[in-house]
Amino acid sequence: MVDGGFPFPMMTDAGGRIGKVYGVYDEASGVDIRGRFLIDPEGTIQAMEVLTPTVGRSVDELIRQVRAYQHVAETGEVAPAGWLPGRKTLEPGPDLAGKVWKVWKPGEE
């Protein structure tokens, strides 16, 4: 684990070099706007969230998403909105497209 007990790398971007690459650097203020990117071991961005400086990000949601992406990578299943470990997942396929609401309800175990 890294300092603070969070087992995933987090960073800051003094000078905005990385923010410019990801499109979150605000030239007028000279700082990055709040951006969060989940990048898989192959280097592919799986998720991103960009917020104005007036609203903070949710660490709980970040951890939930990391766990969901890990579960999907391990099982090939689909993690619906709000999925938590131990809850119902979905089998991906063309029959599921546009019909998730028929087979899954939020909060369903």
C-alpha positions in Angstrom: 0.0 0.0 0.0 1.1 3.5 -0.6 1.1 6.3 2.0 -2.4 6.8 3.5 -3.4 3.1 3.1 -4.9 3.5 -0.5 -3.6 0.6 -2.6 -3.7 2.5 -5.9 -1.4 5.2 -7.2 -2.8 8.8 -6.9 -0.9 11.8 -8.0 -0.8 15.6 -8.3 0.2 17.5 -11.4 2.1 20.7 -10.5 2.5 22.6 -13.7 -0.3 20.8 -15.6 1.9 18.7 -17.9 -0.3 15.6 -17.4 -3.6 17.7 -17.3 -2.8 19.1 -20.7 -2.5 15.6 -22.2 -5.8 14.5 -20.6 -7.6 17.7 -21.4 -8.2 18.9 -17.8 -5.7 21.7 -17.6 -7.3 25.2 -17.1 -4.9 27.7 -18.7 -6.7 30.7 -17.2 -6.2 29.5 -13.6 -3.0 27.6 -14.2 -4.2 24.4 -12.5 -5.9 21.2 -13.5 -9.6 20.9 -12.9 -10.7 17.9 -10.9 -10.1 14.9 -13.0 -10.1 11.2 -12.2 -9.0 8.5 -14.6 -9.1 4.7 -14.1 -6.5 3.1 -16.3 -6.2 -0.6 -16.7 -2.9 -2.6 -16.6 -2.8 -2.4 -20.4 -2.9 1.4 -20.3 -6.5 1.8 -21.5 -8.7 4.4 -19.9 -11.7 2.5 -18.6 -13.4 5.4 -16.8 -13.0 9.1 -16.3 -14.7 11.8 -14.3 -14.1 15.5 -14.6 -15.6 18.0 -12.2 -15.3 21.7 -11.6 -13.2 22.7 -8.6 -16.3 23.5 -6.5 -17.4 19.9 -6.2 -15.3 17.1 -4.8 -15.0 13.5 -6.0 -16.2 10.5 -4.1 -13.5 8.2 -2.9 -16.2 5.6 -2.1 -17.4 5.6 -5.7 -13.8 5.4 -6.9 -13.2 2.3 -4.9 -16.5 0.8 -6.0 -15.7 1.3 -9.6 -12.2 -0.1 -9.2 -13.7 -3.2 -7.6 -16.3 -3.5 -10.4 -13.7 -3.2 -13.1 -11.5 -5.8 -11.4 -14.5 -8.2 -11.1 -15.4 -7.6 -14.8 -11.8 -8.3 -15.9 -11.7 -11.5 -13.8 -15.2 -12.9 -14.7 -16.3 -11.4 -18.0 -19.6 -10.5 -16.3 -21.2 -7.0 -16.5 -21.4 -5.0 -13.3 -24.6 -2.9 -13.3 -24.9 0.6 -11.9 -24.2 0.7 -8.2 -22.8 -2.8 -8.2 -21.0 -3.9 -5.1 -19.0 -7.2 -4.4 -21.4 -10.0 -3.7 -24.3 -8.5 -5.6 -25.9 -9.7 -8.8 -24.0 -9.3 -12.1 -25.3 -9.7 -15.6 -24.2 -11.9 -18.5 -23.2 -9.7 -21.4 -24.7 -10.3 -24.9 -26.8 -8.8 -27.6 -30.0 -10.0 -25.8 -29.2 -7.7 -22.9 -28.8 -4.5 -25.0 -31.7 -2.1 -24.1 -33.3 -4.6 -21.7 -31.2 -4.3 -18.6 -34.2 -2.9 -16.8 -36.1 -6.2 -17.4 -33.4 -8.3 -15.7 -31.9 -6.1 -13.0 -33.3 -3.6 -10.4 -31.0 -1.1 -8.5 -29.9 -2.5 -5.2 -30.7 -6.1 -6.2 -28.6 -8.7 -4.4 
